[in-house]
């Protein structure tokens, strides 16, 4: 089996995202300009194995791809340009068992991918330990015309015509150096090799700026997106000091450009407890965070009370309550939904993939009850 075969198998987890909310309404709602009818979505869908569980419980094909359920969500349109790693060798399988696949990726890392329990491979080694290593691979982050896919401008304009949120992406200010050095290597480098981290982020930032300067000059960009995944239950792996010293200059270099040209949302994806660094990331320009995991202490009601309209959300509903019975589902929804409907700026949904062991009946109940509460609250507030 090849790496592409594994990725294709995992692609079966994909769900149908139907466009319900046009970009103008979504952007106004998420930036607290207008509070309209609530938004509700399934962000990622099931974990590996859950579709098989639901099929055995009588799920229809439309339930398995989530198209049977009622959502109200935006559609985003990504501009096909590359602001991160470019090039490298083809991926090569090194070892395979019934349980896992080990392959060498484009960065030269050995990657281990579970065939049965994971959608992401984990690196077993990393290409950068010092400045000399970084200089050997730095060219992969250099600006070039190869970063623009054929037809990118027309694709972006099509997104606008079709009412999609025009979205561009940059590598994570924590995540990309982590891909190069590893978590431990990066955390040590903050103190022992700060010039290395600064140079990595400066290089990536300059290339992202050049790419997105051209994009935003040609078409209206609505949203900047970044993937970090830099926290767990114990908190973030970089603290406010590191965010302000290393990540903030990188973020602001790109965000200031796009915001000056009309971009309205800077969306950050990070699991885990981000409470300690929310203020620092707000300073860096972030105004939308997701998926806001309650099990890690991310309570969107409390965060909204603290930061108000500075921060919008996706997610925030505890995925684990779906396995605990209807009473806990109702309690979670009655706690989270009314304040979010009242204040706006939140696409309600589960805080990550739907865990295995979630009964199909429980998910059906969850969606129906969520809409019952959202419709009740919207009617109470007279939202249109």
C-alpha positions as CSV (number, residue, x, y, z in Angstrom):
1,X,0.0,0.0,0.0
2,X,1.3,3.5,-0.9
3,X,1.1,6.7,1.1
4,X,-1.5,7.9,-1.4
5,X,-3.6,4.8,-0.8
6,X,-3.6,5.6,3.0
7,X,-4.6,9.2,2.4
8,X,-7.3,8.1,0.0
9,X,-8.7,5.7,2.7
10,X,-8.7,8.5,5.2
11,X,-10.4,10.7,2.7
12,X,-13.5,8.6,3.1
13,X,-14.0,10.5,6.3
14,X,-14.9,13.5,4.2
15,X,-18.3,15.0,4.8
16,X,-20.6,17.1,2.6
17,X,-20.5,20.9,3.4
18,X,-23.5,22.6,1.8
19,X,-23.3,26.4,1.3
20,X,-26.1,28.1,3.2
21,X,-24.8,31.5,4.2
22,X,-23.3,33.9,1.8
23,X,-20.0,35.7,2.5
24,X,-21.6,39.1,3.3
25,X,-23.9,37.7,6.0
26,X,-21.2,35.5,7.4
27,X,-18.6,38.3,7.6
28,X,-21.0,40.7,9.3
29,X,-22.1,38.1,11.7
30,X,-18.7,36.9,12.7
31,X,-17.4,40.5,13.1
32,X,-20.4,41.4,15.3
33,X,-21.7,44.0,12.9
34,X,-25.1,42.3,12.6
35,X,-26.6,39.6,14.7
36,X,-28.7,37.4,12.5
37,X,-30.0,33.9,12.6
38,X,-27.5,31.5,14.4
39,X,-25.0,29.4,12.5
40,X,-24.4,25.7,13.2
41,X,-22.2,23.2,11.6
42,X,-20.2,20.0,11.7
43,X,-16.6,21.1,11.4
44,X,-14.7,17.9,10.6
45,X,-17.0,14.9,10.9
46,X,-16.3,11.5,12.3
47,X,-13.2,9.8,13.5
48,X,-11.9,6.6,11.8
49,X,-14.4,3.8,12.4
50,X,-17.4,5.8,13.4
51,X,-19.0,5.6,9.9
52,X,-18.8,1.9,10.1
53,X,-20.4,2.0,13.6
54,X,-23.2,4.1,12.3
55,X,-23.8,2.0,9.3
56,X,-24.3,-1.0,11.6
57,X,-26.9,1.1,13.5
58,X,-28.9,1.8,10.4
59,X,-27.5,5.1,9.1
60,X,-28.5,6.2,5.7
61,X,-25.8,7.2,3.1
62,X,-26.8,10.8,3.6
63,X,-26.3,10.5,7.4
64,X,-22.9,9.0,6.8
65,X,-21.7,11.9,4.7
66,X,-23.6,14.3,7.1
67,X,-25.8,15.7,4.3
68,X,-29.0,14.5,6.0
69,X,-28.5,16.8,8.9
70,X,-29.7,20.4,9.2
71,X,-26.8,22.9,9.3
72,X,-26.5,26.5,8.6
73,X,-22.9,27.3,7.7
74,X,-20.7,29.3,5.4
75,X,-18.7,28.0,2.5
76,X,-15.2,29.1,2.2
77,X,-13.2,29.2,-1.0
78,X,-9.5,28.8,-0.7
79,X,-7.2,30.6,-3.2
80,X,-4.8,28.0,-4.6
81,X,-1.5,29.6,-3.7
82,X,1.3,28.1,-1.6
83,X,2.9,30.2,1.2
84,X,4.7,27.3,3.0
85,X,7.1,24.5,2.1
86,X,7.5,24.0,-1.6
87,X,9.2,21.1,-3.4
88,X,11.2,18.3,-1.9
89,X,11.5,14.6,-2.8
90,X,8.5,12.3,-3.5
91,X,7.1,10.5,-0.5
92,X,8.6,6.9,-0.2
93,X,7.3,4.1,1.9
94,X,10.0,2.7,4.2
95,X,8.1,0.1,6.2
96,X,4.6,-1.3,6.4
97,X,2.7,-3.6,8.8
98,X,-1.0,-4.3,9.4
99,X,-1.1,-1.5,12.0
100,X,1.0,1.3,10.6
101,X,2.9,2.8,7.6
102,X,6.3,4.5,7.9
103,X,7.3,6.7,5.0
104,X,9.7,9.5,4.2
105,X,7.9,12.8,3.4
106,X,8.8,15.8,1.3
107,X,10.7,17.3,4.2
108,X,12.9,14.3,4.5
109,X,11.3,13.2,7.8
110,X,10.3,9.6,8.7
111,X,6.6,9.7,9.3
112,X,4.5,7.0,11.1
113,X,0.8,6.8,10.2
114,X,-1.7,4.5,11.9
115,X,-3.8,2.7,9.4
116,X,-6.7,2.2,11.8
117,X,-6.8,5.0,14.3
118,X,-5.3,8.3,12.9
119,X,-5.8,10.8,10.1
120,X,-2.4,12.5,10.6
121,X,1.0,10.9,10.5
122,X,3.5,11.7,13.3
123,X,7.1,12.6,12.6
124,X,9.8,10.3,14.0
125,X,12.6,12.8,13.3
126,X,13.1,16.4,12.0
127,X,15.4,18.1,9.5
128,X,16.5,21.1,11.6
129,X,18.6,21.1,14.7
130,X,20.6,24.3,14.1
131,X,21.2,27.2,11.8
132,X,23.3,25.2,9.4
133,X,20.5,22.6,9.0
134,X,18.1,25.4,8.4
135,X,20.2,27.0,5.7
136,X,20.3,23.7,3.8
137,X,16.5,23.6,3.4
138,X,15.7,27.3,3.6
139,X,15.2,27.5,-0.2
140,X,12.0,25.5,0.2
141,X,10.4,28.6,1.7
142,X,11.8,31.1,-0.9
143,X,9.4,33.1,-3.1
144,X,8.9,31.8,-6.7
145,X,6.3,31.9,-9.4
146,X,5.7,28.2,-8.7
147,X,3.7,29.3,-5.6
148,X,0.8,30.4,-7.9
149,X,-1.4,27.6,-9.2
150,X,-2.6,28.0,-12.8
151,X,-5.8,30.0,-12.9
152,X,-5.6,31.0,-9.3
153,X,-7.0,34.5,-9.9
154,X,-10.1,33.3,-11.8
155,X,-10.7,30.7,-9.1
156,X,-10.6,33.4,-6.5
157,X,-13.0,35.6,-8.5
158,X,-15.3,32.6,-8.9
159,X,-15.4,32.3,-5.1
160,X,-16.5,35.9,-4.9
161,X,-19.2,35.5,-7.6
162,X,-20.6,32.4,-5.9
163,X,-20.7,34.0,-2.5
164,X,-17.9,32.1,-0.8
165,X,-15.6,33.6,1.8
166,X,-12.3,34.1,0.0
167,X,-9.7,32.5,2.2
168,X,-5.9,32.5,2.1
169,X,-3.6,30.4,4.3
170,X,-0.2,30.9,6.0
171,X,2.0,28.3,7.8
172,X,1.6,28.3,11.6
173,X,3.9,30.6,13.6
174,X,4.3,27.7,16.1
175,X,3.3,24.8,13.9
176,X,5.7,25.3,11.0
177,X,8.9,25.7,13.1
178,X,7.6,22.6,15.1
179,X,7.5,20.7,11.8
180,X,11.1,21.5,11.2
181,X,12.5,21.2,14.8
182,X,10.0,19.1,16.7
183,X,8.1,20.3,19.8
184,X,11.1,19.8,22.1
185,X,13.6,21.2,19.7
186,X,11.5,24.3,19.1
187,X,10.9,25.0,22.8
188,X,14.6,24.7,23.5
189,X,15.4,26.9,20.5
190,X,13.2,29.7,21.9
191,X,15.9,30.1,24.6
192,X,19.1,28.6,23.1
193,X,18.8,29.5,19.5
194,X,16.3,32.4,19.2
195,X,18.0,33.8,16.1
196,X,17.1,30.5,14.4
197,X,13.4,30.7,15.2
198,X,13.4,34.4,14.2
199,X,15.0,33.6,10.8
200,X,12.6,30.8,10.1
201,X,9.6,33.0,10.7
202,X,11.1,36.0,9.0
203,X,11.7,33.9,5.9
204,X,8.3,32.3,5.9
205,X,6.7,35.7,6.6
206,X,8.4,37.5,3.7
207,X,7.4,34.8,1.3
208,X,3.8,34.8,2.6
209,X,3.7,38.6,2.3
210,X,4.9,38.6,-1.3
211,X,2.4,35.9,-2.3
212,X,-0.5,37.5,-0.6
213,X,0.4,41.0,-1.6
214,X,-0.2,39.9,-5.2
215,X,-3.3,38.0,-4.4
216,X,-4.9,40.8,-2.4
217,X,-4.1,43.3,-5.1
218,X,-6.0,41.2,-7.6
219,X,-9.0,40.1,-5.6
220,X,-10.8,40.9,-2.3
221,X,-9.5,38.6,0.4
222,X,-11.9,38.1,3.2
223,X,-10.1,35.7,5.6
224,X,-6.6,34.7,6.6
225,X,-6.3,31.2,8.1
226,X,-3.6,29.6,10.1
227,X,-3.2,26.1,11.6
228,X,-1.3,25.9,14.9
229,X,-2.5,22.9,17.1
230,X,-0.1,24.2,19.8
231,X,-1.9,23.2,23.0
232,X,-3.2,20.3,25.1
233,X,-5.1,19.9,28.3
234,X,-2.1,21.3,30.2
235,X,-2.0,24.5,28.2
236,X,-0.1,25.9,25.2
237,X,3.4,24.8,24.3
238,X,4.4,28.4,23.8
239,X,3.5,31.0,26.3
240,X,2.5,34.7,25.9
241,X,6.2,35.8,25.9
242,X,7.0,33.5,23.0
243,X,3.9,34.5,21.1
244,X,4.7,38.2,21.4
245,X,8.4,37.8,20.7
246,X,8.4,35.3,17.8
247,X,4.9,34.8,16.4
248,X,3.3,38.2,16.7
249,X,5.7,40.0,14.3
250,X,5.2,37.2,11.7
251,X,1.4,37.3,12.0
252,X,1.2,41.1,11.9
253,X,3.4,41.4,8.9
254,X,0.8,39.5,6.9
255,X,-2.4,40.5,8.7
256,X,-1.7,44.2,8.5
257,X,-1.4,44.0,4.8
258,X,-4.6,42.0,4.3
259,X,-6.6,44.0,6.9
260,X,-5.7,47.2,5.2
261,X,-7.1,45.8,2.0
262,X,-10.4,44.8,3.5
263,X,-9.9,41.3,5.0
264,X,-12.0,41.0,8.1
265,X,-11.3,37.6,9.7
266,X,-8.0,36.1,11.0
267,X,-8.9,32.5,11.8
268,X,-6.7,30.3,14.0
269,X,-7.1,26.5,14.4
270,X,-5.7,25.1,17.6
271,X,-6.8,22.3,19.8
272,X,-6.3,22.3,23.6
273,X,-6.3,25.0,26.3
274,X,-5.3,28.3,24.7
275,X,-6.6,30.5,27.5
276,X,-3.1,31.6,28.5
277,X,-2.3,33.0,25.1
278,X,-5.6,34.4,23.9
279,X,-4.7,38.0,24.8
280,X,-1.3,37.7,23.1
281,X,-2.9,36.3,19.9
282,X,-5.5,39.1,19.9
283,X,-2.6,41.5,19.9
284,X,-1.2,39.6,16.9
285,X,-4.5,40.1,15.0
286,X,-6.4,36.8,15.5
287,X,-10.1,37.4,15.9
288,X,-11.5,33.9,15.3
289,X,-10.5,30.7,17.2
290,X,-11.6,27.2,16.8
291,X,-12.5,24.4,17.8
292,X,-12.5,25.5,21.5
293,X,-12.4,22.2,23.3
294,X,-14.3,22.2,26.7
295,X,-12.4,19.1,27.9
296,X,-9.3,21.3,27.7
297,X,-10.9,24.2,29.6
298,X,-12.0,26.3,26.6
299,X,-15.4,27.5,27.7
300,X,-16.8,29.8,25.0
301,X,-19.4,31.3,27.4
302,X,-16.6,32.3,29.9
303,X,-14.3,33.4,27.1
304,X,-17.0,35.5,25.5
305,X,-17.7,37.2,28.9
306,X,-14.0,38.0,29.2
307,X,-13.2,39.2,25.6
308,X,-16.5,40.2,24.2
309,X,-16.6,41.1,20.6
310,X,-12.8,40.8,20.2
311,X,-13.0,37.1,19.5
312,X,-15.4,35.0,17.5
313,X,-15.6,31.2,17.6
314,X,-16.3,28.0,15.7
315,X,-17.2,24.9,17.7
316,X,-17.3,25.0,21.5
317,X,-19.8,22.2,22.1
318,X,-18.4,19.3,24.1
319,X,-18.2,16.3,21.7
320,X,-18.0,13.9,24.7
321,X,-21.5,14.6,26.0
322,X,-22.9,12.8,23.0
323,X,-21.9,9.5,24.7
324,X,-23.4,10.4,28.1
325,X,-27.1,10.5,27.4
326,X,-29.8,13.0,26.5
327,X,-29.8,14.9,29.8
328,X,-26.2,15.9,29.5
329,X,-26.6,16.8,25.9
330,X,-29.5,19.1,26.8
331,X,-27.6,20.6,29.7
332,X,-24.6,21.4,27.4
333,X,-26.7,22.9,24.7
334,X,-28.8,25.0,27.1
335,X,-25.6,26.4,28.7
336,X,-23.8,27.2,25.4
337,X,-26.4,28.1,22.8
338,X,-28.5,31.0,24.4
339,X,-25.5,33.3,25.1
340,X,-24.0,32.6,21.7
341,X,-27.3,33.3,19.9
342,X,-27.7,36.5,21.9
343,X,-24.2,37.8,21.1
344,X,-23.5,36.4,17.7
345,X,-20.0,35.8,16.3
346,X,-20.1,32.0,16.7
347,X,-20.6,29.1,14.4
348,X,-21.9,26.5,16.9
349,X,-20.7,23.0,16.6
350,X,-18.8,20.1,18.1
351,X,-15.3,21.0,19.3
352,X,-13.6,18.4,17.1
353,X,-14.2,15.1,15.3
354,X,-17.1,13.0,16.5
355,X,-15.6,10.3,18.7
356,X,-16.0,6.6,18.2
357,X,-18.7,5.1,20.4
358,X,-21.1,8.0,19.7
359,X,-24.5,6.4,19.1
360,X,-26.2,7.5,15.9
361,X,-29.4,8.1,17.9
362,X,-27.5,10.5,20.2
363,X,-26.2,12.5,17.2
364,X,-29.6,12.7,15.7
365,X,-31.0,13.9,19.1
366,X,-28.1,16.4,19.4
367,X,-28.8,18.1,16.1
368,X,-32.6,18.2,16.6
369,X,-32.2,19.6,20.2
370,X,-29.6,22.2,19.1
371,X,-32.0,23.5,16.4
372,X,-34.9,23.5,18.9
373,X,-32.9,25.7,21.2
374,X,-31.4,27.9,18.5
375,X,-34.8,28.5,16.9
376,X,-36.4,29.3,20.3
377,X,-33.7,31.8,21.1
378,X,-33.7,33.4,17.7
379,X,-37.5,33.8,17.9
380,X,-37.2,35.3,21.3
381,X,-34.6,37.9,20.0
382,X,-36.5,38.5,16.8
383,X,-33.5,37.5,14.6
384,X,-34.0,37.3,10.9
